[in-house]
Amino acid sequence: MTSPFPDGELAGKVAVVTGGGSGIGRAVAGMMVARGVSVTIGDINRDSIDRGVEELSAAGSVDGLTADVTDESAVHDLVEQAVERHGGLDILVTAAGIQRYGTAAETSADLWDEVTGVNLRGSFLAIRHAVPHLRNRGGGSIVVISSVQAFACQTGVVAYAASKGGLNAMVRAVALDEAAHRIRVNAVCPGSVDTPMLRAAAERFSSGSADQASALLESWGSAHPLGRTARVEEVAEAVVFLASDRSSFITGVCLPVDGGLLAGVAVALPD
């Protein structure tokens, strides 16, 4: 994909990407490394970190640390590693997230805590520990990976939808609090994206049948006006734009990257 970014625009910046071992986070990390950013990946899966560092290191500066984003000490260590190795912090991307299913009646308190712990608490902790370093740099950018389900949701996703709605509210709040420190805070809200998490969901609802899972993925994609699921690189482009100075007057925004999904309503005129 041809990039709209001038060569060297992000060169020399330092970033932390939570959930950077796979999916959207991995694509963001790769795109930033290729554009001259020193990236520290945090992920709960050590193998994913090792593969990511090995594959991306040929393009630039990347390192990683195992980090459960629900554990404040682990998040603190992740941020501090980036600062100690690279001299500061300019960009935080919070991409760690999980999806679980159930209505309010079906969702246990433990399941609620698991989902909100990763999706909402995890982003909060990363922001909490990154902000002092961003202030020390005289400003920076925070980009949170949210979801269209913060605006409109499926059935049976009460914990996930609540966590993403909370993320959007937190983005607005932190954007206001940190504007005087020249820290911009935005969210990217994808529709269906071809990630390991989406493919796992398709397998879950297809009784393990590969053909049924593929058909379900195609069906989910066709629900978007553009007629397909997004590629992770398409979401990463939006994230990197919001992390860069090209978006210098954008803060407090929750940007759908959804193939037009939120633009329409389900009721259609007859042919």
Secondary structure by P-SEA (a helix, b strand, c coil): cccccccccccccccccccccccaaaaaaaaaaaaccbbbbbbccaaaaaaaaaaaccccbbbbbbcccccaaaaaaaaaaaaaacccccbbbbccbbbbbbccccccaaaaaaaaaacaaaaaaaaaaaaaaaaaaccbbbbbbccccccccccccaaaaaaaaaaaaaaaaaaaacccccbbbbbbbbcccccaaaaaaaaaaacccaaaaaaaaaaaaacccccccccaaaaaaaaaaaacccccccccccccccccccccccccccc
